[in-house]
Amino acid sequence: MGGGEKSPPFLCLYTSMVKLVTRWTKRKEIAAERLKHCEQCDQLELDTYRCKKCGCFMKFKTEWPYAKCPLDKWTSYEEDQGEQQ
């Protein structure tokens, strides 16, 4: 880096990486739980994992925090809930 810029201290980089991995892990856990609900639903086409109600491919939709089930079997969530800034 030039121009007198300081690089972030190692601890700051480490903390950011831990937050990123924690967020990713949480997202994967929630997606797996959501998909369990879908797999028990009669509106899921098991060969394509597509919802008959909304038309979405659920292996992808379940990973989006802001997505929700059209049958209210699971809801959206805020990724930053409970995180300290």
C-alpha positions as CSV (number, residue, x, y, z in Angstrom):
1,M,0.0,0.0,0.0
2,G,1.3,3.4,-0.8
3,G,0.6,7.0,0.2
4,G,1.0,6.5,4.0
5,E,-2.1,4.2,4.3
6,K,-2.0,1.7,7.1
7,S,-3.2,-1.8,6.7
8,P,-5.7,-3.1,9.2
9,P,-4.2,-4.8,12.2
10,F,-4.2,-8.6,12.2
11,L,-6.7,-8.7,15.0
12,C,-9.2,-6.6,12.9
13,L,-8.8,-8.9,9.9
14,Y,-9.1,-12.0,12.1
15,T,-12.3,-10.6,13.7
16,S,-13.8,-9.8,10.3
17,M,-13.0,-13.3,9.1
18,V,-14.6,-15.0,12.1
19,K,-17.8,-12.9,11.7
20,L,-17.9,-13.9,8.0
21,V,-17.5,-17.6,8.7
22,T,-20.0,-17.4,11.6
23,R,-22.6,-15.7,9.3
24,W,-22.0,-18.2,6.6
25,T,-22.4,-21.2,9.0
26,K,-25.6,-19.7,10.5
27,R,-27.0,-19.2,7.0
28,K,-26.2,-22.8,6.1
29,E,-27.8,-24.1,9.3
30,I,-31.0,-22.1,8.8
31,A,-31.2,-23.2,5.1
32,A,-30.9,-26.8,6.1
33,E,-33.7,-26.4,8.7
34,R,-35.9,-24.6,6.1
35,L,-35.3,-27.3,3.5
36,K,-36.4,-30.0,6.0
37,H,-39.8,-28.2,6.2
38,C,-40.0,-28.1,2.4
39,E,-39.2,-31.8,2.2
40,Q,-42.2,-32.6,4.4
41,C,-44.5,-30.4,2.3
42,D,-46.8,-31.8,-0.3
43,Q,-46.2,-28.8,-2.5
44,L,-42.5,-29.7,-3.2
45,E,-41.6,-31.5,-6.4
46,L,-38.9,-33.9,-5.1
47,D,-37.3,-34.6,-8.5
48,T,-36.5,-30.8,-9.0
49,Y,-36.9,-29.4,-5.5
50,R,-39.3,-26.9,-6.9
51,C,-42.2,-25.5,-5.0
52,K,-45.6,-25.9,-6.7
53,K,-46.9,-22.8,-4.8
54,C,-44.3,-20.2,-5.7
55,G,-42.3,-21.9,-8.4
56,C,-38.9,-21.4,-6.8
57,F,-36.1,-23.9,-6.6
58,M,-36.0,-24.4,-2.9
59,K,-32.4,-25.5,-2.6
60,F,-31.5,-22.0,-3.5
61,K,-34.4,-20.0,-2.0
62,T,-33.9,-21.5,1.5
63,E,-30.4,-19.9,1.6
64,W,-31.7,-16.3,1.1
65,P,-32.3,-14.6,4.5
66,Y,-35.0,-12.3,3.1
67,A,-37.0,-15.2,1.5
68,K,-40.0,-16.7,3.1
69,C,-42.3,-19.6,2.5
70,P,-45.6,-18.8,0.7
71,L,-47.3,-21.3,3.0
72,D,-45.8,-19.7,6.2
73,K,-43.8,-22.8,7.1
74,W,-40.7,-20.6,7.6
75,T,-40.1,-16.9,7.5
76,S,-37.4,-14.4,6.6
77,Y,-34.8,-13.3,9.1
78,E,-32.2,-10.5,9.6
79,E,-28.7,-11.8,9.2
80,D,-27.3,-9.3,11.8
81,Q,-29.7,-10.3,14.6
82,G,-27.8,-10.8,17.8
83,E,-24.4,-9.7,16.4
84,Q,-22.4,-7.1,18.2
85,Q,-21.0,-4.4,16.0
